[in-house]
Amino acid sequence: MAQWKHMSQMIQCLPHDTINDLYPPNGFPIEVRHFLADWIEIQRWDDFLLEKVEQESQAQTLLDQTISMLQSIALQNDNVVDKMKLTKISGNMTKFQQQPLHFAVMVRDILAKERVLLSMSTQMQSPPQFQQPQNRESSFNNMQDVDYLVLKVLEVQEIRKSMHQLQEELNWERQNYEGLQVFLSCQNNGPIQQNGMDPTQSEVLKLQTHIQQLEYNVKAMATKRFQLLNECVDCLDQCQTRLISRLKAWRWDQHKATIGQPFDDNLDLLQTWCEQLLGVNGKLRQELMLIGEPIPELKERLGTLLQVLIQSSLVVDKQPPQVIKTQSKFSTTVRYLLGEKVAPGKPVVLKAQIINELQARNQSNVPGDNVGELINNTAVLEHNTSSKSTCATFRNMSIKKIKRADRKGSESVTEEKFALLFSTEITITGCDTPYRIQMISLPVVVIVHGSQDNNALATIIWDCAFSEPDRVPFVVPERVPWKMMYTTLNSKFTDEVRTKHNLDQYNQHFLAQKIFDKPDFADDFSNILVSWAQFNKEVLPGRPFTFWQWFEGVMELTKKYLSTYWSEGLIFGFIGKQHLHLILKDRPNGTFLLRFSDSEIGGITIAYVSATENGGQKIQNIQPFTKRDLEIRCLGDRIRDINHITYLYPEFPKNDVFKRFYTEPQASSSRGYIPVSLLTKVGTDTNSDTSPAPTPLAESPHSAIDFSVCPDDMDLDIDTILETLHQ
């Protein structure tokens, strides 16, 4: 009722003719709008279209409910005048029973006009100022722009109807004038009136004046009609430009989602926008045809706008995987936002092709040279009535083989980018000719073995993070500022780990030190440029892996085994040994923290303060726990096992912090066996609470098995024991 609340206040300032035009007494009286305001505003009138015959029953239901509620309100109303008026109105509205869809569309248009009047109350005489859409709210504002456009088109239609009536009246009066002229010519042969003026001659003069006035009015309305048509085409052009911009922004957000940026994938509002602009274009083309004389400039503009709209409405709704292994199945979904406007009859079949970077730059022609062979590369556009979406889903597509371009310099196969091109020929209801439409996917990297996955993903990450909107496919910068790189790493890490706990300033600084190989650099790295080679081409100094391979390994380990620990701030994360010594040097023995290993891929280690033989202190680093280790025994249990680590930095008792991660001891077997337990030991640690804690070895083995209490007949899991001892 919020809309009517504001509208009812505005009505007091509107001319009487405007109110009657908005709420015609013989159509949808203002009393109905007032008494049923709450109910009217929660119904989905915007979905109704005259050409959708299948909506007839839904419209009939709403009409029946409207009449029923009016009758009920009339019976309950104590005001005799209101009671009689509502009873009469409810009776008059039964005339819509033959055409309930017209009733629903009428209500839709009234609500649209209200929104326009509310949003543009002081600007109705000039086109609105359009703003660049950035989100759903701004998209709604642009929908109001469309409402304004619809109102202007309705005005053109009303002028055309008025002109038609005036022209009919003019034709009639001209016929009368010709008849009177004949009559006068006959009268001239008879006796002359005494007063010198025949009554018929007076009528002729009046008729002449009236005809001249009608001709002037028709000409004035024709001028206004042409002016309004020009305004409508200009407004349509602006609205469609905003729509295309918003579609590009949606695709851009979809692209950025790969690196963890937020993305609203709902296309329903954009689909409604497309459908309304298509409807407006059709109505304007009809109005041009009804003028009777050609206006080639407007006709050409509308034709171009129509073609752009039809071609731009094809969207890759669900992107294919951006790293695709040959001979492996994958799926993707393409949606057509004008699906309900597709001409019935011939099914629309989309075809997918794989194209290389050079072909992606020349999309004006369908590629003739196949660079790859796709299996199951066709799908039919199918309409879903419940979701009101029209999609083609490629469920079991596969790349059988790929033809690679000649590589430049040290470029590897995992740096070569391809894309899927989706194309078809489509005919829209109301359009004479079919249109060729196409759309490409986000860039993909094609691999032939799982070992290439990590490097291929690096190519995609760099592309998604640092490409520019409207770039030439698939150009990316060779170097970017570290602050952009760090933002990307943080976004990707938090998205993969599914956490709100970001990398902190210490993590950021250590990552910069590592990628730039400057462990002693203490200043700000923000504007120092990092290259693609430093990211994932050159191995880190003294290591057999690149920066990205190392970082991605940490991310995967955290995602699978450490997400809760990380989210609760129990893992310090990325920290250099210099910084480590700085923050632990004055801490009591047994103080420890968890940090990601910088010497191997996908490892987490425990750094702790221990006593030296001469009574001093030193910092020890336990051999990193990897995926294999944490699959055998979780991190919480391993921390519990190591008795000489007692306080999580800065001073939290470990049992208070990690207790909920401890695994309960196994109960005795029902077969009478005593269970085996896996325990973590550091160096020569005896794991006894009463013995002094020996000095653990840096990077020393950490796993052991205690089976000293096994009965002689126990069936040992030899494979597990050997695997564990092998650690």
C-alpha positions in Angstrom: 0.0 0.0 0.0 3.1 2.2 0.1 2.6 3.2 -3.5 -1.0 4.1 -3.1 -0.2 6.1 0.1 2.0 8.4 -1.9 -0.1 8.4 -5.0 -3.3 9.4 -3.1 -1.4 12.5 -1.8 -0.2 13.4 -5.3 -3.8 13.0 -6.8 -4.8 16.2 -5.0 -2.4 18.1 -7.2 -3.3 16.4 -10.5 -5.7 17.8 -13.1 -9.1 16.2 -13.2 -8.5 15.0 -16.8 -5.3 13.3 -15.8 -7.0 11.4 -12.9 -9.8 10.2 -15.2 -7.3 9.1 -17.8 -5.3 7.2 -15.1 -8.4 5.6 -13.5 -11.2 5.6 -16.2 -14.6 5.4 -14.5 -15.8 2.9 -17.1 -12.6 0.9 -16.8 -10.8 0.8 -13.5 -12.4 3.4 -11.2 -10.3 5.1 -8.6 -12.6 3.7 -5.9 -11.4 0.2 -6.7 -7.7 1.3 -6.4 -8.4 3.0 -3.0 -10.4 0.2 -1.3 -8.3 -2.7 -2.6 -4.9 -0.9 -2.4 -3.2 -3.5 -0.1 -4.3 -6.5 -2.1 -3.6 -4.9 -5.5 0.0 -4.1 -4.7 1.0 -7.6 -3.6 -0.2 -9.3 -6.8 2.1 -9.9 -9.8 0.4 -7.7 -12.5 3.7 -7.0 -14.2 3.9 -10.5 -15.6 0.7 -10.2 -17.7 0.9 -9.7 -21.5 -2.0 -9.8 -24.0 -0.2 -12.2 -26.2 0.2 -14.8 -23.4 -3.1 -16.6 -23.8 -2.0 -19.1 -21.2 -2.4 -16.4 -18.6 -6.2 -16.2 -19.2 -7.1 -18.4 -16.2 -4.8 -16.5 -13.8 -6.3 -13.2 -14.9 -9.8 -14.6 -14.5 -9.0 -15.6 -10.9 -7.8 -12.0 -10.1 -10.9 -10.5 -11.7 -13.2 -12.8 -9.7 -11.3 -11.9 -6.5 -11.6 -8.2 -7.3 -15.3 -8.3 -7.8 -15.9 -10.5 -4.7 -13.9 -8.2 -2.4 -15.7 -5.1 -3.7 -19.0 -6.8 -3.0 -17.8 -7.8 0.5 -16.6 -4.3 1.3 -19.9 -2.9 0.0 -21.9 -5.1 2.4 -19.7 -4.2 5.4 -19.6 -0.4 4.7 -21.9 1.7 6.9 -21.8 4.6 4.5 -24.8 4.3 2.3 -23.3 6.3 -0.6 -20.1 4.2 -0.6 -22.2 1.1 -0.3 -24.2 2.0 -3.4 -21.2 3.2 -5.4 -19.2 0.0 -4.7 -22.1 -2.2 -5.5 -22.6 -0.5 -8.8 -18.8 -0.6 -9.6 -18.6 -4.4 -8.8 -21.6 -4.9 -11.1 -20.0 -2.9 -13.9 -16.7 -4.8 -13.7 -18.4 -8.0 -14.8 -18.1 -6.7 -18.3 -14.4 -7.9 -18.2 -15.5 -11.5 -17.8 -15.3 -11.9 -21.5 -11.7 -10.6 -21.6 -10.0 -11.0 -18.2 -6.6 -10.7 -19.7 -7.4 -7.2 -20.8 -8.4 -6.4 -17.3 -5.1 -7.6 -15.9 -3.0 -5.7 -18.5 -5.1 -2.6 -17.7 -4.2 -2.8 -14.0 -0.6 -3.5 -14.9 -0.5 -0.3 -17.0 -2.1 1.8 -14.3 0.4 0.7 -11.7 3.2 1.4 -14.1 1.8 4.9 -14.8 1.6 5.5 -11.0 5.3 4.6 -10.6 6.3 6.9 -13.3 4.2 9.8 -11.9 5.7 9.2 -8.4 9.3 9.0 -9.6 9.1 11.9 -12.1 6.4 14.1 -10.5 8.3 17.3 -11.5 10.0 16.0 -14.6 7.1 14.8 -16.7 7.8 17.3 -19.5 11.4 16.2 -20.1 13.2 12.8 -20.4 14.8 11.5 -17.2 18.5 11.7 -16.4 19.7 8.2 -16.7 22.4 6.9 -14.3 25.0 4.2 -14.8 23.5 1.1 -13.1 25.7 -0.6 -10.5 23.4 -2.9 -8.6 19.9 -4.2 -8.3 18.6 -0.9 -6.9 20.0 1.0 -9.8 18.5 -1.6 -12.1 15.1 -0.9 -10.5 15.7 2.8 -11.2 16.3 1.9 -14.8 13.0 -0.1 -14.8 11.4 3.2 -13.8 13.0 4.7 -16.9 11.3 2.0 -18.9 8.0 2.8 -17.2 8.4 6.4 -18.3 9.1 5.2 -21.8 6.0 3.0 -21.8 4.0 6.0 -20.7 5.4 8.1 -23.6 4.5 5.3 -26.1 1.0 5.2 -24.6 0.8 8.9 -25.3 1.8 8.3 -28.9 -0.9 5.7 -29.2 -3.5 8.1 -27.7 -2.5 10.8 -30.2 -2.8 8.4 -33.1 -6.3 7.4 -31.9 -7.3 11.0 -31.5 -6.0 11.9 -34.9 -7.9 9.0 -36.4 -11.1 10.3 -34.8 -10.4 13.8 -36.0 -9.6 12.6 -39.5 -12.9 10.7 -39.6 -14.7 13.8 -38.5 -12.8 15.9 -41.0 -13.7 13.4 -43.8 -17.4 13.6 -42.8 -17.5 17.4 -42.7 -15.7 17.6 -46.0 -18.4 15.3 -47.5 -21.1 17.6 -45.9 -19.4 20.6 -47.3 -19.4 19.1 -50.8 -23.1 18.3 -50.5 -23.9 21.9 -49.4 -21.9 23.3 -52.3 -24.0 21.3 -54.7 -27.2 22.4 -52.9 -26.1 26.1 -53.1 -25.4 25.9 -56.8 -28.9 24.7 -57.3 -30.3 27.5 -55.0 -28.6 30.2 -57.0 -31.0 29.6 -59.8 -34.0 30.3 -57.4 -35.4 33.5 -55.7 -32.9 35.5 -53.6 -33.7 35.9 -49.8 -34.8 39.4 -48.7 -32.0 39.8 -46.2 -29.3 39.0 -48.8 -28.0 35.8 -47.0 -29.3 32.3 -47.6 -29.4 30.3 -44.4 -27.6 27.5 -46.2 -24.7 29.8 -47.1 -24.3 30.6 -43.5 -24.0 27.0 -42.7 -21.4 26.6 -45.4 -19.3 29.4 -43.9 -19.5 27.8 -40.5 -18.6 24.4 -42.0 -15.6 25.9 -43.8 -14.3 27.4 -40.5 -14.9 24.1 -38.7 -13.0 22.2 -41.5 -10.1 24.6 -41.3 -10.0 24.1 -37.5 -10.0 20.4 -37.9 -7.3 20.5 -40.5 -5.2 22.6 -38.2 -5.8 20.3 -35.3 -4.8 17.2 -37.4 -1.7 18.9 -38.6 -0.7 20.0 -35.1 -1.3 16.5 -33.7 0.7 15.0 -36.5 3.6 17.3 -35.6 3.3 16.4 -32.0 3.1 12.7 -32.9 6.3 12.9 -34.9 8.0 14.8 -32.1 6.9 12.2 -29.5 8.1 9.4 -31.8 11.5 10.9 -32.0 11.6 11.3 -28.2 10.5 7.7 -27.7 13.2 6.4 -30.0 15.8 8.6 -28.2 14.5 7.3 -24.8 14.5 3.7 -26.0 18.1 4.1 -27.2 19.2 5.4 -23.8 17.3 2.7 -21.9 18.8 0.0 -24.1 22.3 1.4 -23.7 21.8 1.2 -19.9 20.5 -2.4 -20.3 23.5 -3.4 -22.4 25.8 -1.8 -19.9 24.1 -3.7 -17.1 24.4 -7.0 -19.0 28.1 -6.4 -19.4 28.4 -5.6 -15.7 26.6 -8.8 -14.9 29.1 -10.8 -17.0 32.0 -8.9 -15.4 30.7 -9.8 -11.9 30.4 -13.4 -13.1 34.0 -13.2 -14.3 35.2 -11.8 -11.0 33.4 -14.5 -9.0 36.2 -16.9 -10.0 38.5 -15.1 -7.6 35.9 -15.0 -4.8 34.2 -11.6 -5.5 30.5 -11.4 -4.6 28.1 -12.2 -7.4 24.3 -12.1 -7.7 23.5 -14.5 -10.5 19.8 -13.7 -10.7 18.8 -12.6 -14.2 15.1 -12.2 -13.8 15.1 -8.4 -13.5 17.3 -8.1 -16.6 15.0 -10.5 -18.5 12.0 -8.3 -17.6 13.9 -5.3 -18.8 14.8 -7.0 -22.1 11.2 -8.1 -22.7 9.8 -4.6 -22.0 12.3 -2.9 -24.4 11.4 -5.5 -27.1 7.7 -4.7 -26.5 8.3 -1.0 -26.8 10.4 -1.4 -29.9 7.6 -3.4 -31.5 4.9 -0.8 -30.6 7.0 2.0 -32.0 7.6 0.1 -35.3 3.8 -0.4 -35.5 3.3 3.3 -34.9 5.7 4.1 -37.7 3.8 1.8 -40.0 0.5 3.4 -39.1 1.7 6.9 -40.0 1.4 5.9 -43.6 4.4 7.8 -44.9 7.9 6.5 -44.6 10.3 7.9 -42.0 13.5 6.0 -42.9 15.7 7.5 -40.2 13.5 6.3 -37.3 12.8 3.0 -39.0 16.5 2.3 -39.4 17.3 3.3 -35.8 14.6 1.0 -34.5 15.8 -1.8 -36.7 19.4 -1.4 -35.4 18.2 -1.3 -31.7 16.1 -4.4 -32.3 19.0 -6.3 -33.7 21.3 -5.3 -30.9 18.7 -6.2 -28.3 18.0 -9.6 -29.8 21.8 -10.4 -30.1 22.6 -9.1 -26.6 20.0 -11.2 -24.8 22.0 -14.5 -25.1 23.8 -15.1 -21.8 26.1 -17.9 -20.5 24.2 -18.4 -17.3 26.3 -21.2 -15.9 29.9 -21.1 -17.2 31.8 -24.2 -18.1 34.7 -25.1 -15.9 37.6 -22.7 -16.6 40.1 -25.6 -16.5 38.9 -28.4 -18.7 40.6 -31.8 -19.1 40.2 -33.5 -22.4 38.1 -36.6 -22.5 36.3 -35.4 -19.3 32.6 -34.5 -19.1 31.5 -31.1 -18.1 28.3 -29.0 -18.3 27.2 -25.5 -19.1 23.9 -23.6 -19.5 23.1 -20.8 -21.9 20.0 -18.6 -21.2 18.1 -16.5 -23.7 16.4 -13.5 -22.0 13.9 -13.1 -24.8 12.9 -16.8 -24.7 9.2 -16.1 -24.3 9.3 -14.0 -27.5 10.8 -16.7 -29.7 8.5 -17.5 -32.6 6.8 -20.9 -32.1 7.2 -23.8 -34.4 10.8 -24.6 -35.3 12.9 -25.5 -32.3 16.0 -23.4 -31.6 19.2 -25.4 -31.4 22.3 -23.9 -30.0 25.7 -25.2 -31.2 28.9 -24.9 -29.2 32.4 -24.6 -30.7 35.8 -24.2 -29.1 37.7 -21.2 -30.3 41.2 -19.9 -29.7 42.3 -16.4 -28.7 42.6 -15.2 -32.3 39.1 -16.4 -33.2 37.7 -14.8 -30.1 38.9 -11.5 -31.3 37.0 -11.9 -34.6 33.5 -12.8 -33.6 31.9 -11.1 -36.6 32.2 -14.4 -38.5 31.5 -17.9 -37.3 34.9 -19.6 -37.2 35.5 -22.0 -40.0 38.7 -23.6 -38.7 38.0 -25.9 -35.8 40.7 -25.8 -33.2 39.1 -28.6 -31.2 36.5 -31.3 -31.4 33.6 -31.1 -29.0 31.3 -34.1 -28.1 27.6 -33.5 -27.3 27.9 -29.9 -28.5 24.3 -29.1 -29.3 21.3 -28.3 -27.1 17.7 -27.1 -27.6 16.4 -23.9 -26.0 13.6 -25.0 -23.7 11.2 -22.9 -21.7 10.6 -23.5 -18.0 7.2 -22.2 -17.1 7.8 -22.2 -13.4 11.1 -20.2 -13.5 10.0 -18.3 -16.7 13.5 -18.9 -18.1 14.5 -20.2 -21.5 17.7 -22.2 -21.4 19.9 -24.6 -23.4 21.8 -27.0 -21.1 24.8 -28.9 -22.4 24.9 -31.7 -19.8 27.6 -34.1 -21.1 29.9 -32.0 -23.2 33.5 -33.1 -23.7 36.6 -31.9 -25.6 37.8 -34.9 -27.6 40.9 -33.2 -28.9 42.5 -29.8 -29.1 44.7 -28.1 -31.7 47.1 -25.7 -30.1 48.7 -22.6 -31.5 52.4 -22.1 -32.0 53.8 -21.0 -28.6 55.9 -18.0 -28.1 59.2 -18.2 -26.2 58.8 -20.0 -22.9 55.0 -20.0 -23.0 53.5 -23.3 -21.8 50.3 -25.1 -22.8 48.7 -24.1 -19.5 49.0 -20.4 -20.5 47.0 -20.8 -23.7 43.4 -19.6 -23.4 40.4 -20.8 -25.4 36.6 -20.2 -25.1 33.4 -21.8 -26.0 31.3 -20.0 -28.7 27.6 -20.6 -28.6 25.6 -19.7 -31.7 22.2 -20.2 -33.3 19.6 -18.6 -35.6 16.5 -17.3 -34.0 13.2 -15.8 -35.0 11.3 -13.4 -32.7 7.6 -13.1 -32.8 6.7 -9.9 -34.8 9.9 -9.9 -36.7 10.1 -10.8 -40.4 13.7 -12.2 -40.6 15.7 -14.6 -38.4 18.7 -13.3 -36.5 22.1 -14.9 -36.0 23.1 -14.6 -32.4 26.2 -15.8 -30.5 28.0 -15.5 -27.2 31.3 -16.7 -25.9 32.1 -18.1 -22.5 34.8 -16.9 -20.1 38.3 -18.0 -21.1 39.1 -21.6 -20.4 42.4 -23.5 -20.3 42.5 -27.0 -21.8 44.7 -29.6 -20.1 45.4 -33.3 -20.9 46.6 -34.4 -17.5 45.7 -33.7 -13.9 49.2 -32.6 -13.1 48.6 -29.5 -15.3 45.6 -28.4 -13.2 47.5 -26.1 -10.8 49.3 -24.2 -13.5 46.2 -23.9 -15.6 44.3 -22.5 -12.6 47.0 -19.9 -12.1 46.4 -18.7 -15.7 42.7 -18.3 -15.0 43.3 -16.6 -11.7 45.5 -14.0 -13.3 43.0 -13.5 -16.1 40.0 -13.0 -13.8 41.8 -10.8 -11.4 43.7 -8.4 -13.7 41.8 -8.2 -17.1 40.1 -5.0 -18.0 36.4 -4.7 -19.0 35.8 -4.6 -22.8 39.4 -5.9 -23.3 40.6 -7.4 -26.6 40.2 -11.2 -25.8 42.1 -12.3 -23.8 44.7 -9.6 -23.1 46.0 -9.3 -19.6 48.8 -7.1 -18.1 52.2 -8.7 -17.6 52.7 -6.9 -14.3 50.4 -5.6 -11.6 50.9 -3.7 -8.3 51.3 -6.0 -5.3 48.2 -4.4 -3.6 46.1 -5.8 -6.4 47.8 -9.2 -6.2 47.3 -9.3 -2.4 43.6 -8.4 -2.7 43.2 -11.2 -5.2 45.0 -13.7 -2.9 42.9 -12.7 0.1 39.7 -12.9 -1.8 40.4 -16.3 -3.3 41.7 -17.7 0.0 38.6 -16.6 2.0 36.3 -17.8 -0.7 37.9 -21.2 -1.0 38.1 -21.7 2.7 34.6 -20.3 3.1 35.6 -18.0 5.9 35.2 -14.4 6.9 38.7 -14.4 8.6 40.9 -12.5 6.2 44.7 -12.6 5.8 46.1 -10.0 8.1 48.9 -7.4 7.6 51.5 -9.8 8.9 50.4 -12.5 6.4 50.4 -9.9 3.6 53.9 -8.7 4.4 55.3 -12.2 4.5 53.7 -13.1 1.2 55.2 -10.0 -0.4 58.6 -10.9 1.0 58.3 -14.4 -0.4 57.2 -13.5 -3.9 59.8 -10.7 -4.3 62.5 -12.7 -2.4 63.1 -9.8 -0.1 63.1 -11.3 3.5 64.8 -8.3 5.0 62.5 -5.7 3.3 60.4 -4.0 6.0 58.8 -1.1 4.0 55.5 -1.1 2.2 55.3 -3.4 -0.9 51.9 -2.0 -2.1 53.0 -0.3 -5.3 55.9 -2.6 -6.3 55.0 -4.4 -9.5 54.7 -8.2 -9.4 55.0 -10.1 -12.7 53.3 -13.1 -14.1 56.6 -14.9 -14.1 57.0 -14.2 -10.3 53.5 -15.5 -9.7 53.7 -18.8 -11.5 56.6 -19.2 -13.9 59.8 -18.8 -11.9 60.4 -21.2 -9.0 60.9 -19.6 -5.6 64.6 -19.3 -4.6 65.8 -22.6 -3.1 62.5 -24.3 -3.8 61.2 -26.6 -6.6 57.9 -24.9 -6.9 56.4 -21.5 -7.9 54.7 -19.0 -5.6 51.2 -19.9 -6.8 51.8 -23.6 -6.4 52.9 -23.1 -2.9 50.0 -20.7 -2.0 47.4 -22.9 -3.6 48.7 -25.9 -1.7 48.3 -24.0 1.6 44.8 -22.9 0.5 43.7 -26.5 -0.3 45.1 -27.8 3.0 43.2 -25.1 4.9 40.0 -25.7 2.9 39.9 -29.4 3.6 41.4 -29.8 7.1 41.9 -26.5 8.9 39.0 -24.2 8.0 37.5 -24.1 11.5 40.9 -23.5 13.1 41.6 -20.7 10.6 38.1 -19.1 11.0 38.5 -19.0 14.8 41.9 -17.3 14.5 43.9 -20.3 15.9 46.3 -20.3 13.0 48.8 -17.4 12.7 49.3 -18.4 9.0 51.9 -16.9 6.8 54.9 -15.6 8.9 58.6 -15.4 8.2 61.1 -16.9 10.6 62.5 -13.5 11.5 59.1 -12.2 12.5 58.5 -15.5 14.3 61.6 -15.1 16.4 60.7 -11.5 17.2 57.3 -12.3 18.6 58.2 -15.5 20.5 61.6 -14.5 21.9 60.3 -13.2 25.2 57.6 -15.8 25.7 57.7 -18.6 28.3 58.9 -22.1 27.2 56.1 -24.1 25.6 54.5 -21.1 23.9 53.7 -22.0 20.3 51.9 -20.9 17.2 50.7 -22.5 14.0 52.1 -21.3 10.8 52.1 -22.5 7.2 55.3 -24.1 6.0 57.3 -22.1 3.6 59.5 -25.0 2.6 57.0 -27.4 1.2 53.6 -27.4 -0.6 50.5 -27.8 1.6 52.0 -28.1 5.1 51.4 -26.6 8.5 54.0 -26.5 11.2 54.2 -25.8 15.0 56.8 -23.2 16.0 57.4 -23.1 19.8 59.8 -21.9 22.4 62.0 -24.5 24.1 64.9 -24.4 26.6 68.5 -24.9 25.5 71.0 -27.0 27.4 72.6 -23.9 29.0 69.3 -22.6 30.2 68.6 -20.2 27.4 65.7 -20.3 24.8 65.4 -21.2 21.2 62.6 -21.4 18.6 61.9 -24.9 17.2 59.8 -25.8 14.1 58.3 -29.2 14.0 58.3 -31.0 10.6 55.2 -29.8 8.8 51.9 -31.8 8.9 50.6 -32.4 5.4 47.4 -33.7 3.9 48.5 -37.3 4.5 49.3 -36.6 8.1 46.0 -34.8 8.9 44.0 -37.6 7.2 45.6 -40.1 9.7 45.3 -37.9 12.8 43.7 -34.5 13.0 45.6 -31.3 14.0 43.8 -31.0 17.4 44.9 -34.5 18.5 48.5 -33.9 17.3 48.6 -30.7 19.4 47.3 -32.7 22.4 49.9 -35.4 21.9 52.9 -33.0 22.2 53.3 -32.3 25.9 56.0 -29.7 25.8 53.8 -27.2 23.8 51.5 -25.6 26.4 50.3 -22.1 25.5 49.0 -20.9 22.1 50.5 -17.5 21.4 50.3 -15.2 23.1 49.1 -17.0 26.3 46.1 -19.3 25.8 46.3 -22.7 27.5 46.2 -25.2 24.7 43.6 -27.5 26.3 41.2 -24.6 26.7 41.6 -23.6 23.1 41.8 -26.9 21.3 39.7 -29.2 23.6 36.8 -29.3 21.3 39.0 -30.6 18.5 40.2 -33.5 20.5 39.0 -37.0 19.4 37.5 -39.1 22.1 39.4 -42.4 22.8 38.0 -45.4 21.1 36.0 -47.8 23.2 37.2 -51.4 23.5 36.4 -53.6 20.6 33.3 -55.9 20.9 35.6 -58.7 19.9 37.7 -58.3 23.0 40.7 -56.6 21.3 42.4 -53.7 22.9 42.4 -50.7 20.4 45.5 -49.4 18.7 46.2 -45.7 19.2 48.2 -43.4 17.0 50.2 -40.8 18.8 52.4 -37.9 17.7 55.9 -37.7 19.0 58.6 -35.1 18.5 62.2 -36.2 18.2 62.9 -38.5 21.2 59.8 -37.4 23.1 58.6 -40.3 25.3 55.1 -38.7 25.6 55.3 -39.1 29.4 53.9 -36.4 31.6 56.4 -37.2 34.3 59.6 -37.3 32.2 61.4 -34.1 31.2 60.7 -32.9 27.8 63.6 -33.5 25.5 64.7 -31.0 22.9 62.8 -31.7 19.7 64.6 -31.6 16.4 63.8 -28.9 13.9 62.0 -30.4 11.0 62.0 -33.7 12.7 59.7 -36.7 12.2 56.6 -36.5 14.3 54.5 -39.6 14.1 54.6 -42.8 16.0 52.4 -45.7 17.0 51.9 -47.1 20.5 50.8 -50.8 20.3 52.7 -52.0 23.4 49.5 -53.3 24.9 48.3 -55.3 22.0 47.4 -58.9 22.8 49.3 -61.6 20.8 46.3 -62.6 18.8 45.4 -59.0 17.7 44.9 -58.5 13.9 47.1 -55.5 13.2 46.4 -53.2 10.3 49.9 -53.7 8.9 49.4 -51.3 5.9 48.4 -48.5 8.3 51.3 -49.1 10.6 53.9 -49.2 7.8 52.4 -46.1 6.2 52.5 -44.2 9.6 56.1 -45.4 10.4 57.0 -44.2 6.9 56.2 -40.7 7.9 
